[in-house]
Amino acid sequence: MIPLSDEEIAQKCVRNVKKALGDDSEWEIEHFEVIRAVKAVTHFKVGSHKHRPRQTTSVENLMIAGDWVRDVSSSLR
């Protein structure tokens, strides 16, 4: 992936998601950001999203944010 341009990486991601969802419709990317972290690793694995805590808490006006939480408003279709 390192030699690919940011645009090529974004298109590759779209192709992979479409393939995983079995979707052959046309998608248009509205915004994307590629962050290149040399010698970095990810802590995520396929299927781990459902085990992450939600952003909302039992404390009024307190939300959790960061890489380890799942967004309440988003879901895979």
C-alpha positions in Angstrom: 0.0 0.0 0.0 2.9 2.4 0.6 3.6 3.0 -3.1 0.0 3.8 -3.9 -1.3 7.4 -4.0 -3.9 8.5 -1.5 -6.6 8.4 -4.2 -5.6 4.8 -5.2 -5.8 3.8 -1.5 -9.3 5.4 -1.2 -10.5 3.6 -4.3 -9.1 0.3 -3.1 -10.9 0.7 0.2 -14.2 1.3 -1.7 -13.7 -1.7 -3.9 -13.0 -3.9 -0.8 -16.0 -2.7 1.1 -18.3 -3.1 -2.0 -16.9 -6.6 -2.5 -17.5 -7.5 1.2 -21.1 -6.2 1.0 -21.8 -7.7 -2.3 -22.6 -4.3 -3.7 -22.0 -3.5 -7.4 -23.6 0.0 -7.4 -21.6 3.2 -8.1 -20.2 5.0 -5.1 -18.9 8.5 -4.9 -16.4 9.3 -2.2 -17.3 12.7 -0.7 -14.2 13.0 1.5 -11.3 10.8 2.5 -8.1 11.1 4.5 -5.1 8.8 4.3 -2.7 8.8 7.2 0.6 7.1 6.6 2.1 5.7 9.8 5.4 4.0 9.0 6.2 1.0 11.2 2.8 1.2 12.8 0.3 -1.5 13.6 -3.4 -1.7 14.1 -5.2 -3.1 17.1 -8.4 -3.9 15.3 -9.6 -7.2 13.8 -12.5 -8.2 11.7 -15.7 -8.5 13.8 -14.3 -6.5 16.8 -16.5 -3.5 16.2 -19.5 -5.1 18.0 -17.4 -5.5 21.2 -16.3 -1.9 21.5 -18.1 0.3 24.0 -20.7 2.8 22.8 -20.0 6.6 22.9 -22.9 7.3 25.2 -22.6 6.8 29.0 -24.9 6.7 31.9 -23.5 10.1 33.0 -25.5 13.0 31.5 -23.5 15.2 29.1 -20.5 12.7 29.0 -19.5 10.9 25.8 -16.6 8.7 25.1 -14.5 9.4 22.0 -11.5 7.8 20.3 -10.4 4.9 18.3 -11.7 2.3 20.7 -15.4 3.2 20.7 -18.2 2.6 18.2 -20.3 5.5 16.9 -23.9 5.2 18.0 -25.1 6.9 14.8 -23.2 4.7 12.3 -23.8 1.1 11.2 -23.0 -1.1 8.3 -25.8 -1.8 6.0 
